[in-house]
C-alpha cells in the first residue's frame, strides 16, 4: 500500500494538525494540572481540594483573570 495514494491521508494530516494545535494551546493548562496534582499529593487532603479547584479554573481559563485581580 502506497502511503501517498491513501485516500485518508488528508484527513490524517488535518487531525494531526488540529491535535498539535490543541496540545500547544492547552500546554499551560496541562502543566498547571500536573503540577497542581503533584503539589496536592505532597501537601495532603485539604490542599487537594483547593489545588483541584485551581487546576479546574486554570484549565477553563478563569484562574488567569482571578490571579490578575489580586
PyMOL Python script that loads the backbone (N, CA, C, O; Angstrom):
from pymol import cmd

cmd.read_pdbstr("""\
ATOM      1  N   UNK A   1       0.844  -1.179   0.000  1.00  0.00           N
ATOM      2  CA  UNK A   1       0.000   0.000   0.000  1.00  0.00           C
ATOM      3  C   UNK A   1       0.889   1.242   0.000  1.00  0.00           C
ATOM      4  O   UNK A   1       1.749   1.406   0.866  1.00  0.00           O
ATOM      5  N   UNK A   2       0.675   2.087  -0.955  1.00  0.00           N
ATOM      6  CA  UNK A   2       1.451   3.319  -1.065  1.00  0.00           C
ATOM      7  C   UNK A   2       0.819   4.386  -0.175  1.00  0.00           C
ATOM      8  O   UNK A   2      -0.365   4.694  -0.307  1.00  0.00           O
ATOM      9  N   UNK A   3       1.619   4.946   0.731  1.00  0.00           N
ATOM     10  CA  UNK A   3       1.102   5.917   1.694  1.00  0.00           C
ATOM     11  C   UNK A   3       0.521   7.143   1.006  1.00  0.00           C
ATOM     12  O   UNK A   3      -0.514   7.660   1.427  1.00  0.00           O
ATOM     13  N   UNK A   4       1.171   7.604  -0.035  1.00  0.00           N
ATOM     14  CA  UNK A   4       0.741   8.851  -0.676  1.00  0.00           C
ATOM     15  C   UNK A   4      -0.514   8.675  -1.517  1.00  0.00           C
ATOM     16  O   UNK A   4      -1.133   9.664  -1.911  1.00  0.00           O
ATOM     17  N   UNK A   5      -0.902   7.431  -1.799  1.00  0.00           N
ATOM     18  CA  UNK A   5      -2.139   7.201  -2.548  1.00  0.00           C
ATOM     19  C   UNK A   5      -3.296   6.850  -1.621  1.00  0.00           C
ATOM     20  O   UNK A   5      -4.390   6.525  -2.082  1.00  0.00           O
ATOM     21  N   UNK A   6      -3.056   6.915  -0.336  1.00  0.00           N
ATOM     22  CA  UNK A   6      -4.089   6.603   0.646  1.00  0.00           C
ATOM     23  C   UNK A   6      -5.141   7.714   0.623  1.00  0.00           C
ATOM     24  O   UNK A   6      -4.808   8.895   0.729  1.00  0.00           O
ATOM     25  N   UNK A   7      -6.403   7.331   0.483  1.00  0.00           N
ATOM     26  CA  UNK A   7      -7.469   8.328   0.388  1.00  0.00           C
ATOM     27  C   UNK A   7      -7.711   9.045   1.711  1.00  0.00           C
ATOM     28  O   UNK A   7      -8.303  10.124   1.728  1.00  0.00           O
ATOM     29  N   UNK A   8      -7.264   8.463   2.813  1.00  0.00           N
ATOM     30  CA  UNK A   8      -7.488   9.067   4.125  1.00  0.00           C
ATOM     31  C   UNK A   8      -6.338   9.960   4.581  1.00  0.00           C
ATOM     32  O   UNK A   8      -6.416  10.562   5.652  1.00  0.00           O
ATOM     33  N   UNK A   9      -5.277  10.055   3.788  1.00  0.00           N
ATOM     34  CA  UNK A   9      -4.108  10.829   4.195  1.00  0.00           C
ATOM     35  C   UNK A   9      -4.432  12.294   4.502  1.00  0.00           C
ATOM     36  O   UNK A   9      -3.953  12.798   5.519  1.00  0.00           O
ATOM     37  N   UNK A  10      -5.215  13.008   3.686  1.00  0.00           N
ATOM     38  CA  UNK A  10      -5.538  14.401   4.049  1.00  0.00           C
ATOM     39  C   UNK A  10      -6.259  14.503   5.391  1.00  0.00           C
ATOM     40  O   UNK A  10      -6.031  15.446   6.149  1.00  0.00           O
ATOM     41  N   UNK A  11      -7.115  13.551   5.681  1.00  0.00           N
ATOM     42  CA  UNK A  11      -7.806  13.541   6.972  1.00  0.00           C
ATOM     43  C   UNK A  11      -6.844  13.308   8.118  1.00  0.00           C
ATOM     44  O   UNK A  11      -6.947  13.950   9.164  1.00  0.00           O
ATOM     45  N   UNK A  12      -5.900  12.380   7.922  1.00  0.00           N
ATOM     46  CA  UNK A  12      -4.894  12.124   8.954  1.00  0.00           C
ATOM     47  C   UNK A  12      -4.055  13.366   9.212  1.00  0.00           C
ATOM     48  O   UNK A  12      -3.760  13.694  10.361  1.00  0.00           O
ATOM     49  N   UNK A  13      -3.674  14.050   8.151  1.00  0.00           N
ATOM     50  CA  UNK A  13      -2.865  15.262   8.297  1.00  0.00           C
ATOM     51  C   UNK A  13      -3.669  16.335   9.026  1.00  0.00           C
ATOM     52  O   UNK A  13      -3.145  17.002   9.918  1.00  0.00           O
ATOM     53  N   UNK A  14      -4.930  16.506   8.656  1.00  0.00           N
ATOM     54  CA  UNK A  14      -5.778  17.504   9.306  1.00  0.00           C
ATOM     55  C   UNK A  14      -5.960  17.197  10.794  1.00  0.00           C
ATOM     56  O   UNK A  14      -5.861  18.093  11.632  1.00  0.00           O
ATOM     57  N   UNK A  15      -6.224  15.943  11.115  1.00  0.00           N
ATOM     58  CA  UNK A  15      -6.383  15.554  12.518  1.00  0.00           C
ATOM     59  C   UNK A  15      -5.082  15.781  13.279  1.00  0.00           C
ATOM     60  O   UNK A  15      -5.110  16.243  14.420  1.00  0.00           O
ATOM     61  N   UNK A  16      -3.949  15.467  12.670  1.00  0.00           N
ATOM     62  CA  UNK A  16      -2.662  15.690  13.313  1.00  0.00           C
ATOM     63  C   UNK A  16      -2.396  17.157  13.579  1.00  0.00           C
ATOM     64  O   UNK A  16      -1.908  17.518  14.650  1.00  0.00           O
ATOM     65  N   UNK A  17      -2.712  18.004  12.613  1.00  0.00           N
ATOM     66  CA  UNK A  17      -2.504  19.447  12.791  1.00  0.00           C
ATOM     67  C   UNK A  17      -3.419  19.987  13.890  1.00  0.00           C
ATOM     68  O   UNK A  17      -2.987  20.796  14.711  1.00  0.00           O
ATOM     69  N   UNK A  18      -4.671  19.551  13.913  1.00  0.00           N
ATOM     70  CA  UNK A  18      -5.608  20.007  14.944  1.00  0.00           C
ATOM     71  C   UNK A  18      -5.150  19.541  16.325  1.00  0.00           C
ATOM     72  O   UNK A  18      -5.199  20.311  17.284  1.00  0.00           O
ATOM     73  N   UNK A  19      -4.706  18.288  16.435  1.00  0.00           N
ATOM     74  CA  UNK A  19      -4.221  17.792  17.721  1.00  0.00           C
ATOM     75  C   UNK A  19      -2.977  18.542  18.174  1.00  0.00           C
ATOM     76  O   UNK A  19      -2.840  18.857  19.356  1.00  0.00           O
ATOM     77  N   UNK A  20      -2.074  18.829  17.251  1.00  0.00           N
ATOM     78  CA  UNK A  20      -0.881  19.598  17.596  1.00  0.00           C
ATOM     79  C   UNK A  20      -1.269  20.991  18.079  1.00  0.00           C
ATOM     80  O   UNK A  20      -0.717  21.486  19.061  1.00  0.00           O
ATOM     81  N   UNK A  21      -2.214  21.621  17.393  1.00  0.00           N
ATOM     82  CA  UNK A  21      -2.673  22.951  17.801  1.00  0.00           C
ATOM     83  C   UNK A  21      -3.282  22.903  19.199  1.00  0.00           C
ATOM     84  O   UNK A  21      -3.021  23.780  20.022  1.00  0.00           O
ATOM     85  N   UNK A  22      -4.102  21.871  19.472  1.00  0.00           N
ATOM     86  CA  UNK A  22      -4.718  21.750  20.792  1.00  0.00           C
ATOM     87  C   UNK A  22      -3.678  21.536  21.882  1.00  0.00           C
ATOM     88  O   UNK A  22      -3.771  22.126  22.959  1.00  0.00           O
ATOM     89  N   UNK A  23      -2.684  20.691  21.605  1.00  0.00           N
ATOM     90  CA  UNK A  23      -1.637  20.430  22.599  1.00  0.00           C
ATOM     91  C   UNK A  23      -0.875  21.708  22.897  1.00  0.00           C
ATOM     92  O   UNK A  23      -0.616  22.016  24.061  1.00  0.00           O
ATOM     93  N   UNK A  24      -0.516  22.450  21.871  1.00  0.00           N
ATOM     94  CA  UNK A  24       0.217  23.693  22.096  1.00  0.00           C
ATOM     95  C   UNK A  24      -0.649  24.724  22.813  1.00  0.00           C
ATOM     96  O   UNK A  24      -0.154  25.487  23.642  1.00  0.00           O
ATOM     97  N   UNK A  25      -1.921  24.745  22.498  1.00  0.00           N
ATOM     98  CA  UNK A  25      -2.837  25.720  23.103  1.00  0.00           C
ATOM     99  C   UNK A  25      -3.106  25.396  24.569  1.00  0.00           C
ATOM    100  O   UNK A  25      -3.205  26.297  25.401  1.00  0.00           O
ATOM    101  N   UNK A  26      -3.223  24.116  24.879  1.00  0.00           N
ATOM    102  CA  UNK A  26      -3.575  23.692  26.230  1.00  0.00           C
ATOM    103  C   UNK A  26      -2.365  23.301  27.065  1.00  0.00           C
ATOM    104  O   UNK A  26      -2.514  22.796  28.178  1.00  0.00           O
ATOM    105  N   UNK A  27      -1.177  23.529  26.538  1.00  0.00           N
ATOM    106  CA  UNK A  27       0.038  23.093  27.220  1.00  0.00           C
ATOM    107  C   UNK A  27       0.145  23.706  28.613  1.00  0.00           C
ATOM    108  O   UNK A  27       0.479  23.007  29.569  1.00  0.00           O
ATOM    109  N   UNK A  28      -0.130  24.987  28.738  1.00  0.00           N
ATOM    110  CA  UNK A  28      -0.010  25.650  30.035  1.00  0.00           C
ATOM    111  C   UNK A  28      -1.026  25.097  31.030  1.00  0.00           C
ATOM    112  O   UNK A  28      -0.700  24.894  32.200  1.00  0.00           O
ATOM    113  N   UNK A  29      -2.236  24.858  30.580  1.00  0.00           N
ATOM    114  CA  UNK A  29      -3.258  24.312  31.472  1.00  0.00           C
ATOM    115  C   UNK A  29      -2.903  22.895  31.912  1.00  0.00           C
ATOM    116  O   UNK A  29      -3.121  22.528  33.066  1.00  0.00           O
ATOM    117  N   UNK A  30      -2.360  22.104  30.996  1.00  0.00           N
ATOM    118  CA  UNK A  30      -1.973  20.735  31.337  1.00  0.00           C
ATOM    119  C   UNK A  30      -0.834  20.749  32.347  1.00  0.00           C
ATOM    120  O   UNK A  30      -0.842  19.968  33.298  1.00  0.00           O
ATOM    121  N   UNK A  31       0.140  21.622  32.154  1.00  0.00           N
ATOM    122  CA  UNK A  31       1.249  21.728  33.098  1.00  0.00           C
ATOM    123  C   UNK A  31       0.725  22.176  34.459  1.00  0.00           C
ATOM    124  O   UNK A  31       1.155  21.653  35.487  1.00  0.00           O
ATOM    125  N   UNK A  32      -0.201  23.139  34.478  1.00  0.00           N
ATOM    126  CA  UNK A  32      -0.804  23.571  35.740  1.00  0.00           C
ATOM    127  C   UNK A  32      -1.526  22.417  36.428  1.00  0.00           C
ATOM    128  O   UNK A  32      -1.427  22.251  37.643  1.00  0.00           O
ATOM    129  N   UNK A  33      -2.247  21.627  35.649  1.00  0.00           N
ATOM    130  CA  UNK A  33      -2.941  20.487  36.233  1.00  0.00           C
ATOM    131  C   UNK A  33      -1.966  19.496  36.847  1.00  0.00           C
ATOM    132  O   UNK A  33      -2.159  19.054  37.979  1.00  0.00           O
ATOM    133  N   UNK A  34      -0.916  19.143  36.106  1.00  0.00           N
ATOM    134  CA  UNK A  34       0.052  18.167  36.606  1.00  0.00           C
ATOM    135  C   UNK A  34       0.771  18.677  37.844  1.00  0.00           C
ATOM    136  O   UNK A  34       0.920  17.944  38.821  1.00  0.00           O
ATOM    137  N   UNK A  35       1.217  19.924  37.811  1.00  0.00           N
ATOM    138  CA  UNK A  35       1.889  20.491  38.979  1.00  0.00           C
ATOM    139  C   UNK A  35       0.929  20.614  40.157  1.00  0.00           C
ATOM    140  O   UNK A  35       1.314  20.389  41.304  1.00  0.00           O
ATOM    141  N   UNK A  36      -0.305  20.968  39.876  1.00  0.00           N
ATOM    142  CA  UNK A  36      -1.298  21.081  40.942  1.00  0.00           C
ATOM    143  C   UNK A  36      -1.569  19.756  41.619  1.00  0.00           C
ATOM    144  O   UNK A  36      -1.648  19.693  42.846  1.00  0.00           O
ATOM    145  N   UNK A  37      -1.713  18.692  40.839  1.00  0.00           N
ATOM    146  CA  UNK A  37      -1.947  17.382  41.434  1.00  0.00           C
ATOM    147  C   UNK A  37      -0.723  16.900  42.203  1.00  0.00           C
ATOM    148  O   UNK A  37      -0.863  16.299  43.269  1.00  0.00           O
ATOM    149  N   UNK A  38       0.472  17.154  41.683  1.00  0.00           N
ATOM    150  CA  UNK A  38       1.691  16.769  42.400  1.00  0.00           C
ATOM    151  C   UNK A  38       1.780  17.512  43.731  1.00  0.00           C
ATOM    152  O   UNK A  38       2.114  16.916  44.754  1.00  0.00           O
ATOM    153  N   UNK A  39       1.486  18.792  43.719  1.00  0.00           N
ATOM    154  CA  UNK A  39       1.507  19.585  44.949  1.00  0.00           C
ATOM    155  C   UNK A  39       0.435  19.104  45.924  1.00  0.00           C
ATOM    156  O   UNK A  39       0.669  19.069  47.132  1.00  0.00           O
ATOM    157  N   UNK A  40      -0.719  18.738  45.417  1.00  0.00           N
ATOM    158  CA  UNK A  40      -1.798  18.265  46.277  1.00  0.00           C
ATOM    159  C   UNK A  40      -1.404  16.979  46.995  1.00  0.00           C
ATOM    160  O   UNK A  40      -1.672  16.833  48.188  1.00  0.00           O
ATOM    161  N   UNK A  41      -0.775  16.054  46.293  1.00  0.00           N
ATOM    162  CA  UNK A  41      -0.378  14.808  46.934  1.00  0.00           C
ATOM    163  C   UNK A  41       0.733  15.035  47.948  1.00  0.00           C
ATOM    164  O   UNK A  41       0.822  14.304  48.934  1.00  0.00           O
ATOM    165  N   UNK A  42       1.578  16.031  47.725  1.00  0.00           N
ATOM    166  CA  UNK A  42       2.639  16.326  48.685  1.00  0.00           C
ATOM    167  C   UNK A  42       2.090  16.990  49.943  1.00  0.00           C
ATOM    168  O   UNK A  42       2.578  16.725  51.041  1.00  0.00           O
ATOM    169  N   UNK A  43       1.095  17.839  49.800  1.00  0.00           N
ATOM    170  CA  UNK A  43       0.602  18.615  50.937  1.00  0.00           C
ATOM    171  C   UNK A  43      -0.525  17.934  51.701  1.00  0.00           C
ATOM    172  O   UNK A  43      -0.731  18.235  52.877  1.00  0.00           O
ATOM    173  N   UNK A  44      -1.245  17.043  51.080  1.00  0.00           N
ATOM    174  CA  UNK A  44      -2.304  16.344  51.791  1.00  0.00           C
ATOM    175  C   UNK A  44      -3.694  16.744  51.343  1.00  0.00           C
ATOM    176  O   UNK A  44      -3.871  17.498  50.386  1.00  0.00           O
ATOM    177  N   UNK A  45      -4.681  16.217  52.064  1.00  0.00           N
ATOM    178  CA  UNK A  45      -6.075  16.313  51.651  1.00  0.00           C
ATOM    179  C   UNK A  45      -6.634  17.731  51.565  1.00  0.00           C
ATOM    180  O   UNK A  45      -7.269  18.035  50.555  1.00  0.00           O
ATOM    181  N   UNK A  46      -6.451  18.626  52.545  1.00  0.00           N
ATOM    182  CA  UNK A  46      -7.057  19.958  52.416  1.00  0.00           C
ATOM    183  C   UNK A  46      -6.561  20.704  51.179  1.00  0.00           C
ATOM    184  O   UNK A  46      -7.323  21.415  50.524  1.00  0.00           O
ATOM    185  N   UNK A  47      -5.296  20.536  50.874  1.00  0.00           N
ATOM    186  CA  UNK A  47      -4.741  21.219  49.711  1.00  0.00           C
ATOM    187  C   UNK A  47      -5.207  20.573  48.418  1.00  0.00           C
ATOM    188  O   UNK A  47      -5.239  21.228  47.376  1.00  0.00           O
ATOM    189  N   UNK A  48      -5.569  19.295  48.469  1.00  0.00           N
ATOM    190  CA  UNK A  48      -6.014  18.615  47.247  1.00  0.00           C
ATOM    191  C   UNK A  48      -7.252  19.281  46.669  1.00  0.00           C
ATOM    192  O   UNK A  48      -7.352  19.487  45.460  1.00  0.00           O
ATOM    193  N   UNK A  49      -8.182  19.611  47.533  1.00  0.00           N
ATOM    194  CA  UNK A  49      -9.414  20.235  47.057  1.00  0.00           C
ATOM    195  C   UNK A  49      -9.136  21.602  46.448  1.00  0.00           C
ATOM    196  O   UNK A  49      -9.645  21.923  45.374  1.00  0.00           O
ATOM    197  N   UNK A  50      -8.325  22.410  47.135  1.00  0.00           N
ATOM    198  CA  UNK A  50      -8.007  23.737  46.618  1.00  0.00           C
ATOM    199  C   UNK A  50      -7.203  23.654  45.327  1.00  0.00           C
ATOM    200  O   UNK A  50      -7.435  24.420  44.391  1.00  0.00           O
ATOM    201  N   UNK A  51      -6.264  22.727  45.282  1.00  0.00           N
ATOM    202  CA  UNK A  51      -5.444  22.584  44.083  1.00  0.00           C
ATOM    203  C   UNK A  51      -6.285  22.080  42.919  1.00  0.00           C
ATOM    204  O   UNK A  51      -6.110  22.521  41.783  1.00  0.00           O
ATOM    205  N   UNK A  52      -7.198  21.157  43.201  1.00  0.00           N
ATOM    206  CA  UNK A  52      -8.071  20.663  42.145  1.00  0.00           C
ATOM    207  C   UNK A  52      -8.940  21.794  41.611  1.00  0.00           C
ATOM    208  O   UNK A  52      -9.151  21.909  40.404  1.00  0.00           O
ATOM    209  N   UNK A  53      -9.444  22.631  42.520  1.00  0.00           N
ATOM    210  CA  UNK A  53     -10.265  23.760  42.095  1.00  0.00           C
ATOM    211  C   UNK A  53      -9.451  24.733  41.246  1.00  0.00           C
ATOM    212  O   UNK A  53      -9.927  25.206  40.214  1.00  0.00           O
ATOM    213  N   UNK A  54      -8.224  25.032  41.679  1.00  0.00           N
ATOM    214  CA  UNK A  54      -7.378  25.938  40.903  1.00  0.00           C
ATOM    215  C   UNK A  54      -7.038  25.332  39.544  1.00  0.00           C
ATOM    216  O   UNK A  54      -7.015  26.039  38.537  1.00  0.00           O
ATOM    217  N   UNK A  55      -6.776  24.031  39.513  1.00  0.00           N
ATOM    218  CA  UNK A  55      -6.467  23.372  38.248  1.00  0.00           C
ATOM    219  C   UNK A  55      -7.662  23.422  37.306  1.00  0.00           C
ATOM    220  O   UNK A  55      -7.510  23.627  36.101  1.00  0.00           O
ATOM    221  N   UNK A  56      -8.837  23.234  37.862  1.00  0.00           N
ATOM    222  CA  UNK A  56     -10.044  23.311  37.044  1.00  0.00           C
ATOM    223  C   UNK A  56     -10.229  24.718  36.493  1.00  0.00           C
ATOM    224  O   UNK A  56     -10.559  24.892  35.320  1.00  0.00           O
ATOM    225  N   UNK A  57     -10.018  25.720  37.338  1.00  0.00           N
ATOM    226  CA  UNK A  57     -10.136  27.100  36.877  1.00  0.00           C
ATOM    227  C   UNK A  57      -9.065  27.427  35.844  1.00  0.00           C
ATOM    228  O   UNK A  57      -9.330  28.132  34.871  1.00  0.00           O
ATOM    229  N   UNK A  58      -7.852  26.913  36.057  1.00  0.00           N
ATOM    230  CA  UNK A  58      -6.777  27.172  35.104  1.00  0.00           C
ATOM    231  C   UNK A  58      -7.083  26.519  33.760  1.00  0.00           C
ATOM    232  O   UNK A  58      -6.806  27.093  32.706  1.00  0.00           O
ATOM    233  N   UNK A  59      -7.655  25.323  33.802  1.00  0.00           N
ATOM    234  CA  UNK A  59      -7.971  24.626  32.557  1.00  0.00           C
ATOM    235  C   UNK A  59      -9.068  25.348  31.780  1.00  0.00           C
ATOM    236  O   UNK A  59      -9.092  25.310  30.550  1.00  0.00           O
ATOM    237  N   UNK A  60      -9.967  25.997  32.493  1.00  0.00           N
ATOM    238  CA  UNK A  60     -11.039  26.714  31.808  1.00  0.00           C
ATOM    239  C   UNK A  60     -10.659  28.150  31.482  1.00  0.00           C
ATOM    240  O   UNK A  60     -11.410  28.854  30.807  1.00  0.00           O
ATOM    241  N   UNK A  61      -9.495  28.591  31.959  1.00  0.00           N
ATOM    242  CA  UNK A  61      -9.038  29.934  31.654  1.00  0.00           C
ATOM    243  C   UNK A  61      -9.538  30.988  32.628  1.00  0.00           C
ATOM    244  O   UNK A  61      -9.300  32.179  32.427  1.00  0.00           O
ATOM    245  N   UNK A  62     -10.228  30.565  33.680  1.00  0.00           N
ATOM    246  CA  UNK A  62     -10.781  31.522  34.635  1.00  0.00           C
ATOM    247  C   UNK A  62      -9.767  31.936  35.697  1.00  0.00           C
ATOM    248  O   UNK A  62      -9.890  33.010  36.286  1.00  0.00           O
ATOM    249  N   UNK A  63      -8.764  31.089  35.947  1.00  0.00           N
ATOM    250  CA  UNK A  63      -7.801  31.389  37.010  1.00  0.00           C
ATOM    251  C   UNK A  63      -6.924  32.576  36.641  1.00  0.00           C
ATOM    252  O   UNK A  63      -6.496  33.318  37.526  1.00  0.00           O
ATOM    253  N   UNK A  64      -6.650  32.772  35.375  1.00  0.00           N
ATOM    254  CA  UNK A  64      -5.798  33.886  34.962  1.00  0.00           C
ATOM    255  C   UNK A  64      -6.455  35.213  35.324  1.00  0.00           C
ATOM    256  O   UNK A  64      -5.779  36.134  35.782  1.00  0.00           O
ATOM    257  N   UNK A  65      -7.751  35.316  35.125  1.00  0.00           N
ATOM    258  CA  UNK A  65      -8.452  36.539  35.481  1.00  0.00           C
ATOM    259  C   UNK A  65      -8.478  36.768  36.977  1.00  0.00           C
ATOM    260  O   UNK A  65      -8.399  37.908  37.436  1.00  0.00           O
ATOM    261  N   UNK A  66      -8.589  35.687  37.745  1.00  0.00           N
ATOM    262  CA  UNK A  66      -8.599  35.807  39.203  1.00  0.00           C
ATOM    263  C   UNK A  66      -7.233  36.249  39.695  1.00  0.00           C
ATOM    264  O   UNK A  66      -7.134  37.111  40.568  1.00  0.00           O
ATOM    265  N   UNK A  67      -6.170  35.659  39.135  1.00  0.00           N
ATOM    266  CA  UNK A  67      -4.823  35.995  39.576  1.00  0.00           C
ATOM    267  C   UNK A  67      -4.458  37.431  39.209  1.00  0.00           C
ATOM    268  O   UNK A  67      -3.693  38.073  39.927  1.00  0.00           O
ATOM    269  N   UNK A  68      -4.991  37.941  38.109  1.00  0.00           N
ATOM    270  CA  UNK A  68      -4.669  39.306  37.703  1.00  0.00           C
ATOM    271  C   UNK A  68      -5.286  40.326  38.645  1.00  0.00           C
ATOM    272  O   UNK A  68      -4.727  41.407  38.831  1.00  0.00           O
ATOM    273  N   UNK A  69      -6.428  40.003  39.241  1.00  0.00           N
ATOM    274  CA  UNK A  69      -7.105  40.940  40.131  1.00  0.00           C
ATOM    275  C   UNK A  69      -6.436  41.034  41.493  1.00  0.00           C
ATOM    276  O   UNK A  69      -6.605  42.030  42.196  1.00  0.00           O
ATOM    277  N   UNK A  70      -5.686  40.021  41.870  1.00  0.00           N
ATOM    278  CA  UNK A  70      -5.063  40.002  43.203  1.00  0.00           C
ATOM    279  C   UNK A  70      -3.917  40.980  43.255  1.00  0.00           C
ATOM    280  O   UNK A  70      -3.265  41.113  44.291  1.00  0.00           O
TER     281      UNK A  70
END
""", "prot")
cmd.dss("prot")
cmd.show_as("cartoon", "prot")
cmd.util.cbc("prot")
cmd.orient("prot")
